[in-house]
Amino acid sequence: MSEPHVSPDELLARHREVLPDWLALYYERPIELVRGRGTTVWDSEDNEYLDMFGGIVTTISGHAVEAIVDALRAQADQIAHTSTLYLIEPMVRLAERLVELAPTAKPAKAFFVGSGTEAVEAALLMATSARRSNQVIALRNSYHGRSFTAVSVTGNRSWGSTSLSPLNVSYALAPYCYRCPLKLSYPGCGVACADDVRNVIETTTSGDVAAMIAEPIQGVGGFITPPREYFAKVKAILDDYDIPLILDEVQTGFGRTGEAFWGSQAYDVTPDLITCAKGLGNGMSIGAVVGRRDMIDSITANSISTFGGNPLATTVALANLDYLEDEGLQGNAERVGKLLREGLDDLRDRHEIVGDVRGKGLMVGVELVVDAETKTPNPGAAAEVMEGCRRRGVLVGKGGMHGSVLRLAPPLTLTEDEARHAVQVLDEAITDAEEVGEPR
Ligand SMILES: Cc1ncc(COP(=O)(O)O)c(C=O)c1O
């Protein structure tokens, strides 16, 4: 049994007093998760859940994994913090490993930070310094974090807290096949949305663009999965203008997509830089930029990171990478992801409000609509289904421009039985939401 905890209602009241209004909470009655084991978590009232969202696509190896916890404990027992002013052996080892694993141009280097936002921030600082330009191309419907520059390359109004950007950003069309901005259909479209990048360069920039940044699969945007040809086509256009490509692998890295270790590897493209975080630490705060040495070394002023690459975070990340490899979790993501996908495709065929199912491996989005014909987004149904799943002991996430996309991104240890159970619970919750009838 867990320690007695403060009730969620009391905690919520206290939370609202002292934390920002804009810090989004899930559920009509928000919950506090206090314990976890593998794919299971418990709240402060001892309700058990199958965790199909992994703390926003992060707990990639599962909760409280013994080998990872042991590594954390052993390092904490030695030294927790030193700063980058001193040599850090696990940081060097992790950099060597990431440089080897990364799909980027070589020779490569790595730089460590504390979060995905900070990784994006650092990558943009490097690209703009290398090119002496503040012009950046991003995609509509993207999400890259909540800092000043990360918000400015985020092409999603619901997360765009300011337009006072230090960057001059141009947004290209999102490769969003279900709602094609060009009203075309794949594959007949010839992936025409990629050509928009050339048009954006030629019409909205003065030519010397610092970089283009994009997610291999748009995460917060609702797991929007570009067609296979998309990034190779985009990269060829960027190469014509000598513009580097930054792929933001914060959600797609470390085997999440099953078919490859990095999301970008499915696209036959070599990015100049990648950013990563989330799954790298399995819950420990760590992020990284990996890629072209000349870009990373382009910052000429002194720089440090007090916490980036600290012994605790890098030791945990190394233990986590070992665990991912030893347990073959990428392969499991592919295998179980296929089964999950089949179950969800079946839900799409049977439920009018399930408009689209997309994604790869254990990163699957389910877009809810009012009906298949109008495709009107149905955020009310998404909220209802989330509540219905929670009542039945399954936690799922939500995203998309209108908050109408359910997001499934469990630990990559998910079993076939757990995947079947999640589909069954979703089936019941969707049926309930459909019975309520009206678009909400
Ligand atoms: C693609 C992408 N980039 C960057 C971020 C920001 O990461 P963090 O929340 O760790 O700052 C996120 C977070 O969801 C993300 O999905």
The ligand as an ORCA input file, in Angstrom:
! r2SCAN-3c Opt
* xyz 0 1
  C       8.350     17.427    -30.944
  C       8.526     18.129    -29.631
  N       9.529     18.996    -29.494
  C       9.751     19.635    -28.335
  C       8.929     19.417    -27.238
  C       9.201     20.128    -25.941
  O       9.694     19.222    -25.010
  P       9.607     19.539    -23.437
  O       8.160     19.470    -23.047
  O      10.467     18.442    -22.832
  O      10.195     20.872    -23.213
  C       7.873     18.511    -27.333
  C       6.991     18.253    -26.182
  O       5.953     17.656    -26.263
  C       7.660     17.854    -28.561
  O       6.663     16.993    -28.726
*
